[in-house]
Amino acid sequence: MFNVGAQLRRMRRQANFTLDQLASTSGVDRGTISRIELGHVSPRIDTISFLCEAMGANLAQFFGSPDAAGEEPLDEHAAGRPGPGAAAAADLAPSREPEGHAPNSVNGRAPADVEPDGYWPMTSHFWHGMLEVLDRFEALVKHSNELILVQDREGMILYASPASMAILGRRGPDLVGRQHRTLVHPGDQERLDGLFTALAPGAIARLEFRLRHKDGTWRWLAAKFSNQLDHPSVAALVYNALEIQTPTTP
């Protein structure tokens, strides 16, 4: 199994980042990073991508380490090795949970048929095949001026392409986890709600509306929406949008 937390902790220390520094740079919450390193949660691939980008690394480097699949003890002093120092030790302490209450446990023991949190049940070799797909997608959207937003059934943003910075003044990590509705101009919310309600599974619709830029101004977008909520591999509503100066429809 691939130990995500051990690899993240190893790379963070090699990059000389504290938890606070990595959180500030990546846009990922400090507590979330700490829980990943402690093995209390299994992160999504886009979260790992944000963290790698903040450290000047990429997914290939994250999954490419020959030691990445091995487990690194949380208490390095107990393992008989020099510890990371007081600062690094303090990083780990606040998020420790009481013994016997680990996530996905029953009476302090993980069920035999459940992978422990913090691990992905594939080796690093498996992820190399996935990296080709991810790298190809990143290359396609990295320099595109088209904004791609993915949101779940409740309207929470799951992914924002790099064009979000040019159009909205916000990096992807700043948008992920936010409610899409909070960015929509009040005058456009009713039309957008109506579109979402009427958009059948698999259907596509177009709409021009305004989203709030980080500086407080409103930017007009011409968007194409695709309802992929019932698609098992997507389970989201996806839209592609370009910024326009003025609306072309009333």
KEKOLVEX-635691 format. One line per field, with one value per residue (C-alpha): residue number from 1; x, y, z. Coordinates in steps of 0.05 Angstrom, whole numbers, plus 32768, in hexadecimal, padded with zeros to 4 digits. Layout:
pos	c(NUM; ...)
x	c(X; ...)
y	c(Y; ...)
z	c(Z; ...)
This chain:
pos	c(1; 2; 3; 4; 5; 6; 7; 8; 9; 10; 11; 12; 13; 14; 15; 16; 17; 18; 19; 20; 21; 22; 23; 24; 25; 26; 27; 28; 29; 30; 31; 32; 33; 34; 35; 36; 37; 38; 39; 40; 41; 42; 43; 44; 45; 46; 47; 48; 49; 50; 51; 52; 53; 54; 55; 56; 57; 58; 59; 60; 61; 62; 63; 64; 65; 66; 67; 68; 69; 70; 71; 72; 73; 74; 75; 76; 77; 78; 79; 80; 81; 82; 83; 84; 85; 86; 87; 88; 89; 90; 91; 92; 93; 94; 95; 96; 97; 98; 99; 100; 101; 102; 103; 104; 105; 106; 107; 108; 109; 110; 111; 112; 113; 114; 115; 116; 117; 118; 119; 120; 121; 122; 123; 124; 125; 126; 127; 128; 129; 130; 131; 132; 133; 134; 135; 136; 137; 138; 139; 140; 141; 142; 143; 144; 145; 146; 147; 148; 149; 150; 151; 152; 153; 154; 155; 156; 157; 158; 159; 160; 161; 162; 163; 164; 165; 166; 167; 168; 169; 170; 171; 172; 173; 174; 175; 176; 177; 178; 179; 180; 181; 182; 183; 184; 185; 186; 187; 188; 189; 190; 191; 192; 193; 194; 195; 196; 197; 198; 199; 200; 201; 202; 203; 204; 205; 206; 207; 208; 209; 210; 211; 212; 213; 214; 215; 216; 217; 218; 219; 220; 221; 222; 223; 224; 225; 226; 227; 228; 229; 230; 231; 232; 233; 234; 235; 236; 237; 238; 239; 240; 241; 242; 243; 244; 245; 246; 247; 248; 249; 250)
x	c(8000; 8016; 8020; 8008; 8015; 805D; 806D; 804E; 8072; 80B4; 80AD; 8096; 80D4; 8101; 80E3; 80ED; 80A3; 807F; 8035; 8021; 804D; 8033; 7FEB; 7FF5; 8017; 7FE9; 7FA6; 7F9A; 7F85; 7FBD; 7F93; 7F85; 7FCF; 7FDF; 7FA9; 7FC3; 800A; 7FF1; 7FCB; 7F87; 7F6A; 7F75; 7F79; 7F5E; 7F90; 7F82; 7F94; 7FD7; 7FE1; 7FD6; 8007; 803C; 8035; 803F; 8080; 809A; 808F; 805F; 8036; 806C; 809D; 806B; 805C; 80A1; 80C9; 80E0; 80D4; 808E; 806A; 808C; 8071; 8098; 808E; 806B; 8099; 80DF; 8101; 80E0; 80FA; 8141; 814E; 815B; 8119; 8103; 810D; 80DD; 80BB; 80AA; 8094; 8066; 8047; 802F; 8017; 7FD7; 7FB2; 7FC0; 7F80; 7F77; 7F92; 7F5C; 7F32; 7F53; 7F24; 7F04; 7F12; 7EE7; 7EFD; 7F40; 7F4B; 7F43; 7F12; 7F37; 7F13; 7F20; 7F60; 7F7C; 7F73; 7FB0; 7FC1; 7FAF; 7FA8; 7FD5; 8020; 8044; 804B; 8000; 8000; 8034; 8000; 7FCF; 8003; 8004; 7FBA; 7FC1; 7FFD; 7FD9; 7F9C; 7FC8; 7FED; 7FAB; 7F8D; 7FCB; 7FD0; 7F87; 7F5F; 7F21; 7F09; 7EF4; 7ECC; 7EB3; 7E7F; 7E59; 7E0E; 7E0E; 7E32; 7E77; 7EB1; 7EDC; 7F0D; 7F20; 7F50; 7F8D; 7F66; 7F41; 7F7D; 7F79; 7F2D; 7F1C; 7F5E; 7F58; 7F84; 7F63; 7F70; 7F4E; 7F0E; 7F0C; 7EDC; 7EB5; 7E6C; 7E67; 7E29; 7E51; 7E78; 7E3B; 7E1E; 7DDB; 7DBA; 7DCE; 7DC0; 7D78; 7D88; 7DC2; 7D96; 7D62; 7D96; 7DAF; 7D68; 7D55; 7D97; 7D89; 7DBF; 7DEF; 7DD2; 7DF8; 7DE2; 7E00; 7DFB; 7E1C; 7E23; 7E51; 7E83; 7EA6; 7EF1; 7F1D; 7F22; 7ED7; 7EC6; 7E97; 7EAE; 7E7F; 7E87; 7E69; 7E64; 7E50; 7E34; 7E34; 7E0C; 7E39; 7E1C; 7E03; 7E44; 7E66; 7EAC; 7E9C; 7E60; 7E63; 7E4A; 7E80; 7E83; 7EB4; 7EB3; 7ED6; 7ED7; 7EB0; 7EAE; 7E63; 7E2A; 7E13; 7DCE; 7D9B)
y	c(8000; 8047; 8070; 80B5; 80D6; 80BE; 80D6; 811A; 8124; 810F; 813F; 8179; 8172; 816C; 81AD; 81CD; 81DF; 81E2; 81CE; 8218; 822A; 81F1; 8202; 824B; 823B; 8202; 821B; 81D8; 81DE; 81D2; 81A0; 8179; 8175; 815E; 8128; 810F; 8109; 80E5; 80B4; 80C9; 80D9; 80C3; 8101; 810A; 810C; 8156; 8167; 8144; 816A; 81AD; 819A; 8183; 81C3; 81ED; 81C8; 81D0; 8186; 815E; 811E; 80F6; 8107; 80F9; 80B3; 80A6; 809E; 8055; 805E; 807C; 803B; 802E; 8045; 807A; 8078; 80B5; 80B5; 80B9; 80BB; 807A; 805B; 806B; 80A1; 80EB; 8110; 814A; 817D; 81A1; 81C8; 818B; 8164; 819D; 8198; 8152; 815A; 8184; 8154; 8112; 80ED; 80C3; 807C; 8049; 807B; 8078; 8085; 8047; 801F; 7FF2; 7FED; 800A; 7FD7; 7FE3; 7FB3; 7F7E; 7F90; 7FDB; 7FFD; 802A; 8074; 8097; 805E; 8053; 8008; 800C; 800F; 804A; 8022; 8025; 8070; 8078; 8062; 8094; 80CB; 80C8; 80D8; 810F; 812E; 812E; 8150; 8184; 8194; 819F; 81CF; 81F1; 8228; 8229; 8269; 823F; 8237; 81F1; 81EA; 81A9; 81AA; 8175; 816C; 819E; 81D3; 81CB; 81D7; 8199; 81B1; 81F3; 81F5; 8224; 8258; 8269; 8295; 82BF; 82C4; 82C8; 82D9; 8298; 825A; 8216; 8206; 8247; 8231; 81E7; 81DB; 821C; 8220; 8235; 825F; 828E; 82A6; 82B1; 82F8; 82FF; 8314; 82D3; 82A1; 8294; 8286; 8258; 8233; 822A; 820E; 81DC; 81C5; 81BB; 819C; 8151; 811C; 811D; 815D; 819C; 81E4; 8229; 8267; 82AB; 82C3; 82E7; 82CD; 82F7; 8305; 8305; 8351; 8356; 8365; 833A; 8314; 82FE; 82B6; 8290; 8249; 8204; 81D7; 818B; 8162; 8126; 811A; 80D5; 80C2; 8091; 80A9; 80F3; 80FD; 8148; 8183; 819D; 81DF; 81FF; 824B; 8284; 82CC; 82FD; 8349; 8350; 831E; 830B; 82F5; 831F)
z	c(8000; 7FF2; 8031; 801D; 8060; 8067; 8020; 802A; 806C; 804C; 8012; 803F; 806B; 802F; 8015; 805B; 8061; 80A3; 80A4; 80A8; 806C; 8042; 8054; 8042; 8000; 7FE9; 8001; 8024; 806D; 80A0; 80C7; 8088; 8077; 80BE; 80BC; 8079; 8095; 80D3; 80A8; 80C2; 807D; 8035; 8009; 7FC3; 7F8A; 7F7D; 7FC5; 7FBD; 7F7C; 7F9F; 7FD6; 7FA4; 7F7C; 7FBA; 7FC9; 7F82; 7F73; 7F48; 7F4D; 7F29; 7F60; 7F96; 7F7D; 7F60; 7FA1; 7FAB; 7FF6; 7FED; 7FF9; 803C; 807E; 80A5; 80F1; 810D; 8149; 812C; 8170; 8183; 8143; 8158; 8124; 812C; 8131; 8105; 813C; 816A; 8132; 8109; 8146; 8159; 8114; 8122; 816A; 8164; 8136; 815B; 816D; 81AC; 81A7; 8199; 8173; 812E; 80F3; 80D5; 8114; 813F; 8188; 8173; 813B; 80F1; 80CF; 80A8; 8067; 806B; 8055; 808C; 8080; 8066; 8037; 7FEE; 7FE0; 7FA2; 7F9C; 7F7E; 7F3D; 7F33; 7F38; 7F01; 7ECE; 7EEA; 7EE6; 7E9A; 7E99; 7ECD; 7EAB; 7E68; 7E86; 7EAA; 7E6A; 7E46; 7E79; 7E97; 7E62; 7E4D; 7E56; 7E60; 7EA7; 7EBB; 7EFB; 7F19; 7F51; 7F77; 7F80; 7FBA; 7F92; 7FB3; 7F84; 7F7C; 7F47; 7F25; 7EEA; 7EE9; 7EC1; 7F02; 7F14; 7ED4; 7ED4; 7F1F; 7F40; 7F68; 7F65; 7F62; 7FAC; 7FBF; 7F9C; 7FAD; 7FE7; 7FDC; 7FCA; 7F81; 7F91; 7FBE; 7F81; 7F54; 7F4A; 7F70; 7F2F; 7F0D; 7F44; 7F32; 7EE9; 7EFD; 7F2F; 7EF9; 7EC9; 7EFD; 7F0D; 7EC4; 7EAD; 7EA3; 7EAF; 7E75; 7E59; 7E45; 7E4C; 7E42; 7E6C; 7E74; 7EBC; 7EEC; 7F1F; 7F53; 7F49; 7F87; 7F81; 7F89; 7F41; 7F17; 7ED9; 7EA2; 7E8D; 7E52; 7E6C; 7E54; 7E8A; 7E89; 7EBB; 7ECC; 7F11; 7EFE; 7EDA; 7F0A; 7EF8; 7EFF; 7F2D; 7F24; 7EFD; 7ECF; 7EAA; 7E7A; 7E77; 7E53; 7E6C; 7E41; 7E45; 7E3E; 7E3A; 7DF5; 7E0D; 7E34)
